[in-house]
Amino acid sequence: MTIETILNRKGRRVETIGLTITIKLAADRMQYHGIAALIVMDNGRLVGILSEGDIVHAISRYGDAALGITVSHIVDRS
């Protein structure tokens, strides 16, 4: 499967999220759009990517409380 095939099937729209959104809302957005990652933006600037794996790691580290923390707590902005 080529990238072109994937983009033709999934679409070319990129979903973004802000740093102040909770992990729960981010996960809900991923599920709604059928995607595995969101581009993280801050004041119109790309600052990172939030993936399903990031959410799993946050839950492992913080337990149920992970769903209430914000994206800014788990996205590496370096």
N, C-alpha and C positions, 0 to 999 in steps of 0.2 A: 504494500500500500504506500502511495506517495503522499507527500505533504499536500499536494494539490488535491488529491482525492479526499483527504480528511477535511480540508477547508471547504471543498464543494459540498460535502455532506453536513458538516457542522455549521458552516457559515463563517463569514469573515469578521463578524462582530466580536469585539473584545469587551468583556465585562470587567469593570473596575470597582474598587471599594476604597473607602477612606480609613484612616488610621483609628478613628474613634468608634468604629462599628464593632459590636461584640462578635466574638467567635461564633456564637449561636446564629446570629443573623447572617454572617458570612457563609456558614455551612448551609443555611436555608437557601441562600441565593445560588450557591453551587448546585444544590439539589434541584432547584426550580429550573435552572438553565441547562442541567445535564452536563456540567463541566467539572473539572477536577482542580482548577486553580483560578484565582482572581488577581488582576493587576492592582497593586496598592498604590494609591495616589495621595499626595499631600500638596494642597494649593496648586494643582495643575501639573505637578512634577511627579514622575514615576519614582517611587522609593523602594519598591520590592514586589515580590510575588508571594501570595499566600496559597499554599497547596493543601490538598487533603492530608498529605503526610505531615505538614506543619500542625494541622489540627489534631491528628492522632498523637503526635509527640506532646502537644500541650495537654491533652487529656491524660496521658500517661504521667506527666510531670505534676500537674495541678489537680488532677481528679475532676470531679463534677464542676468545681469552681471555674475550670477552664472555659466553659461555655459563656460565663459572664464577664470574662476579661476582654479587653479590646485588642484589636489587630495589632496595635502599636507595641503590645507586650511580647509578641511572638515573632514578628517579622524582622528579619535581619536587614537593617538599613545601611550597612557598610558598603 
